Amino acid sequence: MSFRKYKAKRIEIDWIKFDSKLEWAYYEYLRDKQIQMEIHPRYELQAKFTYQEEKVRAIYYIADFSIIKDWIEYVIDIKGMPTENAKLKRKLFMYKYPEKVLQRLVRYKGERVNYFDNEKRKKDNRKKRLNSNQ
């Protein structure tokens, strides 16, 4: 039995496996808008190598979707809570692929928003911290 973080339930639609219903819903959105996409694209962050006779495997960033709009590649991840591993891979991705736009979409009060740009979420988090300190 595998343990799923944050109670996300895997779902399989059209012979494609999605890690959550939110990811599946975004797939449906892209498909309905007839936006050409790549599902679960894989980007190499570090090549495999050998260190003192030990073989070290390559490190990959596997996103949920990739779309090209106006000659710009958007790499999209649908996330609930980012793990420390996800934060580290995000930084490595931005360093290695600066020409690509990395977006992490989350559901916030019923809307899909870019996790990195959501000013309302940041204000709400500040408000929570202030209230918890009182």
Buried (B, 14 or more C-beta within 10 A) or exposed (E): EEEEEEEBEEBEEEEEEBBBBBBBBBBEEBEEEEEEBEBBBEBEBEEEEEEEEEEEEEBBBEBBBBBEEEEEBBBBBBBBEBEEEEEEBBEBBEEEBEEBBBBBBBBBEEEEBBBEEBEEBEEEEEEEEEEEEE
